[in-house]
Amino acid sequence: MSSGRLSLEVLRWLVAWWLLWRIPRPSQRHSAPAATGSYSIVVPARNEEENLARLLPSLAGVLARSAQVIVVDDHSADGTAVVARGFGVTVVSPPPLPEGWTGKAWACATGASVATGDRIVFLDADVVVEDDGIDRVLDEHARLGGLVSVQPWHRPERPYEQLSAFFNLVAPMSVDAFTPLGRRRRPTGAFGPCLVLDRDLYRRCGGHGAPEVKGAVLDDVGMARAVHRAGASVHLFGGAGALRFRMYPNGLAQLIEGWTKNFAGGAAGTRPLTLLLVLAWISGLISAAYALGPTDLSLAPAAAIYAAYVAQLSILFRRVGRFGVLTAVLFPIPLAFFLVVFLRSMLLTFVRREVQWRGRAISTRPR
């Protein structure tokens, strides 16, 4: 292998360490429960009876302290409202979806309108909260202010769910929050499964009715922009030990539809330089997989490059979820799946100008 080729491979491999240098977690609690003040938890839920049966029991400690938990039944066709009422939480239904709004943004805005807490925690229905997870997240908000957002630790259970591995890495890579520059670089997005901000900031930035948010494919990217516009900061965390979720448990079709939708909104919010770095790293992965075939490289250097990526992925995957060593060893399979879904998302986003999620069409046209 020439020195130029070796330098290129090393640089591409190093990109992932730069983009995911450190993913901080909400720290162990450093304030008394009373110091967190009053808060309301808003859960937008469309056909989420199964997920609510896992989320709401995990909020038992929150409910025991009489904190307000609001489930917004977003015109569900299943027993979402029945399950929520069974846990004694507040259940509201949003009015018909207005023109120019996405369903999730409208549901969140409806929940926020009846929230009484000083702070509002928006949680997706597929999240499960660890014992003191909410307290830890609220402590970080009390310390930092602004918008605090947490990406839950992904806990797949069935083999096909391992195909989500690269999506879970590329998403945090793309927001510029976890490089060695730390908070000196402003994040370009947030994580929709958990958003925390106080009522005053929610009002000042326009909340889910802000122009950046209400019609966005991903409310988290729009919310981060609205918060920055209001002059506040955004602070991002990984959820290991505090929040976890299991994404798309209902089969491969749901997984494809979900990630297609997520990348339709996420790619547009990424800085060009960061996008180039992510693409450079992915090209290194492709090169490493291709090098084991009939190329100009001998077996030893090709195997060394491949092994370097396997070692890297084995570490990085564990930072974002329960993705096994076997997934790292066989990384060309989830990588190929990632590329196919990414291309599908780009086609639907920029050609068809529409993606689907939970029976609703979501426009990807610029607003």
N, C-alpha and C positions, 0 to 999 in steps of 0.2 A: 504494500500500500504506500502510495506517495505521501510525502509530508503534507502536501496541500489537501489531499483527500482526508487524511487523518485529522487535520485541523478543522475541516468542515464538519466532520462527524462529531468531534468533541464539542464544538460550539453549538451544534443543534441539540446535543444531549444536555448541555448545560442550561439551555433555555428554560426547561421545566423547573430546575432548581431555582432559577431567578424568579419566575412567575409564582411559584408556590414555596417561597423561601420559608415562610412561617404562617400557619393558620392558627391564630389565637382562639382560645376557647373562653366562654364566659367564666370568669374566675370563681373560685370557691367563695362563698358569701363572706362579705366583709362589713355588713351593716345589719342592724336588727331588723326583723320583719316590719316593724312599724315605720322604719325609716323610708320604706319604699313608697309610702303614701297610698292613696286609693287608686284603683285601676279597673278597667273593664277589658275583658277578652272578647273579641269579635271573631266568629268563625263563619265564613261564607261557605255554604254547603248546598251543592246541587247533586242529588242522588248519592248521598254519602252515608247511608245508614250503616254500612259495614265499618267504615272508617270511624264514624262517631262512636261506635261501640268500643273502639280502642282508645280514642282521644279522651272522651269525657271521663272514664274511670281514672285516667292518669292525672286528671285535674281535681281529684277528690280532696287533696289538701287545700287547693285554692278555694273550692266550694265550701269547705269546712270553715274557712275564714270569712265567709259571706261575701267574697268578691263577686262582682257581676260577670257572668258568662252569658254571652248572647250568641245564639245560633241563628243565622239568617237562612231560612229555608228558601232557596232560590228556585221556586217553582219545580220542586222535585216530583218525580213520578214514582218514587219508592217511599219507604217509611221513615225518611229523614226526620220529619217533624215529630213523629211518634217516639222514635228512639231518643231524640233530644229531650222531649218533655219527660220521659221516663227517668232522666237524671236530674230533674228539677231545675233546669236552666231556663233562661228566657228565650222564647222562640218568636221570631218575627218573620213576616213575609214581605218582600219588597213589592212595590207597585209594578205594573208592567214595564218592561225594559224600554227606556227612552231611546230615541234615535241618537246615534253617535256614542253610545256607551257600550262597554263590554259587560257581560253578565256578572263577572267577579267584581269589577269596580263598582257597579250599581249595588250589589249585595253588601260590599264593605261600607259604602256610603250610607246605606240604610241602617246597618248595625251601628255605625258611628253616631248617627243622628239620635239614637236612644241610649247611647253610652253615658254613664254618669260619673265615671272615674276621672281623676286628674290626668291619667295617662291611658292610652289605648294600645292594647296588644292585639294585632291581627295575626291569627293563626290559621293555616290551612287545615282542612279536616283530616288529612292523612298524617298529621304530626302526632307523635306520642311524646309526652313530657316526662322526663326523669324526675326522681323524688323532689329535688329542689331546683329543677330546671327554670321555672318561671322566676323564682326569687333571684337566681343568678343572673338571668337576663335583665331583670329590673334593676338589680344592683349596678350592672354596667351602665344602664341608662341614667341612673341617679348620679353616677360618677362622670359620665361623658356628655350627657345631654344630646340634643339633635335627634337624629334617626339612628336607632340601633337595630341591626338586622342580623339574623342568624340563619345559616344554611344547615338544616338538620343533618345528622349523620345517617347515611343511607344504609338500610338493613334489608337487602334482598333475601328472599327465602327459596325461590325456585330457580333452577339453572338458567332459564332464559333471561332472568333479571340481571345476570352478570353482564349482559350486553349493554347495560347502562353505564358501565365503568368509565369509558372515556367522556361521556357527557358530564359525569360528576366531576371530572378533572378540568375539562375545558371551561365549564361555567365559572368556577372561582378564578381560573387563570385570566379570564377575560375582563374582570372588573378592576384590575390594577390595585388591589387592596393588600396583597400578601407578598409583595416583593421586599427586598432588603431596604427599600426606601420607606417602608412602613406608612405612617400617616402623613408623611410629607407629600404624598401623591394622592390626589382626591379620587375616591372610587367613582367609577362611571355607572354603577348600578347598585342594586341591593338584592336581597333574597326574599322572594315573595312568600315563602312559607311562614316567616316570622318577621313582622315589622313592629317596632315600638317607638312611639313618640308621644309627647304630651299634647293635650287638647289645644293649647294655644298655638303650637307650631302647626298642628294639623289644620287649624283654621287659617293661619297666615299663609300657608303654602297652597291652600285650596283643597287639601285632602284628596279624596278619590274623584272629586269633581274638577280638579285642576286640568287644564288643557293637555298637559303632558301625560295624564294618567287615565282619564275616563274612557278614552277610546283605544288605549294602548293594548297590544297583544299581551305584553307583560306589564302588570301594574308596578312591579318592583323597580324596573328601569325608569319608568316615568316618575315614580314617587321620589327616587333619588334626585332626579333633575329638579323636581318641584321644590324639594327641601333645600337644595343648593341655591335655587333662585331666591328663596326666602332668606338666604344668608346664614343658614345653619349647616352643621356638619353631618356626615354620614359615617357610621362606624360598623364594620362588618366582622363577623365571627363565624367560626365553624362550630357545629353543635355537639360534637362528641362529649358525652357525659351530661348533657343538658337537654337536648332535643334530638329525636330521631324520627325517621319516617320510612315507610316502605312505598316506593313509587310504583304505580302501574301494576298492581297485583293481579289484574283480571285478564292477563294474556298478552301475547306479542302484539296484537293489533292495537291495544290500548297504549302499549309502550311506544310504538311507532307514532301513533297520533299525538301522544303527549310530547315527545321530544321534537317532533316536527313543529308543533306549536311553539315550544319554548325557544327553539333556535330561530324561528321567524322573528321574534322580538329581540332576542339577545344579540344577534350578530350586528344589528344596526346600532347598538349602543356601545360597541367596542371601539376604542381608539385605534386609528389606522396602524400605528407602530406596534401596538399590542397584538392586533390581529395578524400582522406580519410575523411577529415572534411565535405566536401559536401555530401558524401555518408552517414556519420553519421547523418547529419541533415535530409536527405531524409528518412533515416530509422526511425527517430523520427516522421516524418509526417505519415509514414505508420503505425507506432505503435499507433499514436493518432487516426487515422481513424479506425484501427482494434479494439481499446479498447472499442469503442461504441457497438461492437458486443458481442457475447457470450464469454467473457474472464473471467479471475480470478479477474478482477477489479470490484468493485461496481460502480454504476452509477455515484456517485458524483465525485470521483477522475478521472474517465474516461472523464466525461464532462468537468472537470477543465483542463485536459491536452488538450483536443480538443479546448476549448475556448482560451487557451494560444496561440496555433498556429494560430487560426483565428485572434486574436488581432495582432500578429506579422505580419502575411501576409497582413493584412489590411494596415499596415504602410509601409512595404517594397514594396508591389506592386505599391503603389503610387509614390515611388521614381524612378521607371523605366518606368511607363506608366499609361494609363488610364484603370486600372483594378479595378473593383468595389468591394464593400464589399461583394456582393453576390458571387463573384468568390472566395473570401476568405472563406466564410461560407461553400461553396460547394467544398472546395479544393480537396477532394478525386477524383473528376472528372477530372480536369486539371492535377492532379498529376498522375493518371492512364494513361492519354494520353501521358504525358511526358515520363513515364517509357516505354510505348510501342514503342514510336518513338526512344527513346534512344537505346533500344534493337535492333530495326531495323537498326539503324545507325551502331551499333557495328557489326551486322551480315554482312552488306554490306561492311563495312570498312575492317574487318579482315578475312572474308571468301570469299566474292565475289570480294573484292579489287576494288570496283568501286561504285560510286554514280552518280546520274543523276541531272542535273540542266539546265533548259531552252534548252532542246533538245540536250545537250552535255553530253557525258560520261566523268567523271573526275576520274582518277586513284588515288587510295589511297595507292598504293604500296610505301614502303620506298624508298627514293631517296638518 
